[in-house]
Amino acid sequence: MPYGTLLPTVLQMREFFRKLVHIIFGLGIAALIWFTPVSVALPLLMTGTFAGIMFRDALVRGYRIPLISDLIDNLERENVRPGKGALYFALSSLFCLVLFPKEIVVPAIITLSVLDGAATLVGYYYGRHPVFLGKTAEGSLAGVTAAVFFLIPFVPPFQAVVVSVIAGLTELFSPVDDNLTIPVVVCIALTLLPLL
């Protein structure tokens, strides 16, 4: 095998770093909510989301914003509105924080961060068995497994498994962006599971 084929392509590295930022961004939001009172986390998240909307609007209009434009140029997928995923992630986190207690919101955000990141990376690099719309069985299984592992400190093991499977199915089949749906579905599942 020629040496050049062993090196990852620019596109592969871009996807890796894009998902790494996704995971770090999500875990950062989860940590903010976990370690601060809701009375602090909510205004900070609202301010960050509002600033993100303003930055995104400026980018769509063609303005360059130091650091943010560079991040978008280097991490965003082609043919996607700039910052769409991050904005949807922040909006769903904010929505959940308004409607659910933080003990439920934090696992939901962690699930989105880890499941979506692991599913994409494993599916992108190792996926061989397509399931739905380019998503693979390997990616889905890796995402669910990673979510269970990261949820165990926050919820009982049975709930971690059930919620991760539900989130994995949501990631696979959601008709809208999974950054919007996964946290909401997980919050609902965690609210209903103790009642069963």
N, C-alpha and C positions, 0 to 999 in steps of 0.2 A: 504494500500500500504506500503510495507516495506520501512524503512528509506533509505536504500542503493539505491533504485530506484529513489529517489528524487535528489540525487547528480548527477551533470553532469559527463559524462565519460571523460576520458583523451582525447579521440578523439574529443569529442565535445568542450572541452576547447581549444584544439590545433587549431581547425578550427576557433573558436571565435577569438583567439589571432592572428591567421594568417591573417584574414580579417581585424582586427583592425589595424595591421601593414600596410596592403595594403592601407587602408583609410588614415592613417596618412602619409605614404610615398607619396601618390598621392597629398594630400593637401599641403604637404611640397614643392613638386615640383611646384605646382600651385602658392603658396605664393612666392617662389623664383622668378618665372617669373613675377608675378604681381608687386612685390615691387622693382625689380631691372631693370635697362635698359637691353634690349636684348643683348647689347654688353658685359654685365657682366653675364647674365643668361646663354647665349649660351656656352661660354667657361667652366663655372662651370658644366653645365649639360653634356657637352662633356667629361670633365675630370672625372666626377662621373661615366658616362657610360663606359668609357675606363677602369677605375679602377674596375668596376663591372665585365667586361669581363675578366680581368686578374684574379680576385678573383675566378670567376666561373670556369675558366680553371684550376686553382690550385686545387679547390675542386674536380673537376671531376677526376683529376690525383691522388687524395687521400691525398693531403696535408691538414693539419689542420691549420686554420687561427683563432687566438684568436678573440673572440666575434662573428665574422661572422659564423664560424663553429657551435657555440652554437646556434645562431639564426636559422640557417638552420636545425640543428638537432631537434630543438623544434617547428619549425613552418612549415616546408615544408611538403607537402603531400608525402605519400609513392609512390615509383615508378615514381617520377618526377625528372628530372635533377635539381640539386641544383641551386636555384636562377633564374630559367627560367622566372617566372612571373615578378620578379622585373626588370630583364634585358629587357624583352619585353616592360614593362611599360616605362622604361627610353628611350629605342630606339624609341618608338612611340611618346613620348613627344618631343624628340630631332628632329625627322623627321618633326613633326608639327610646331615646333618653327622655323625651317629653311624655311618652305614654307608658313606659315600663320602669320598674325599679332597677337601679344600677346593678344589682346582683344578677339580673337577667340580661341586661344590656351588654355588660362586659363579655360574658361568654359568647353572645351573639356576634359581637364585633371580632372577637378572637377567631370564631369559626369562619367568618368571611375572610379574614386576613390569611389564615393558615390553609384552609381548605382550598380556596380559590388559587392561592399562590402555588401550593404543592401540586394540585391537579393540573394546572397549566404547565408547570415546569416538567413534571414527570411525563405528562402526555406529549409535550412538545419534543422532548429528547428521547423518550423510551416507548411512547405509545405505538402499538402495532395493531390494536383491535378497535376499530372505530365503533362508536355506540350511537352518537347522535350529533349532527352538525359539526363534524370534525373533532368532537371530543372523544376520548378513548377510555376503554375499560381500565387500562393501567393508570391513567391520570385520575380518574374518578376514585379508584380504590386507594391510591396514594393520598388524595385529598381527604377522604373520609378517615383514613388511618391517622394522618397527621392531626386532624381536628380532634379525634378522640384523645390522642396523647396530650394535646395542649389544653383540653377541657377538664381533664381529670382533677386538677387542683381546684376547680371552681364548681363542679357539679358532681353528683354521685356517678360512678362508672356506668350504670345502666342508662341513665339520662344522657351521658356523654355519647354513648354508642347510638342511641335512638336519634338524638338530635343531629349527630354527624351524618347518619344515613339520610335523614330527612333533608338536611342541607345539601348533601351530595346529589340527591335527586332534584332538588331545586336548582342547583348549579347546572345540571345536565339539561333540564327541560324547561327552565323559566322562559316565558315568552318575551320578557323584558330583561333589561340588564340585571345580572345577578348581584351587582353591587347594591341595587335597590331592594331586591327580594330576599336574599339570604338572611340579613339581620332581622327583618320583620318576621319571617317564617320561624326562625330560631326562637325569637322572643315569644311568639305565640305557642310554640311547642313546649318551651320551658315553663310557660304559665299553665298549660293544660296537663302536662305530664304528672305533676303531683296529685291531680284530681282523679286520675285513672286508677 
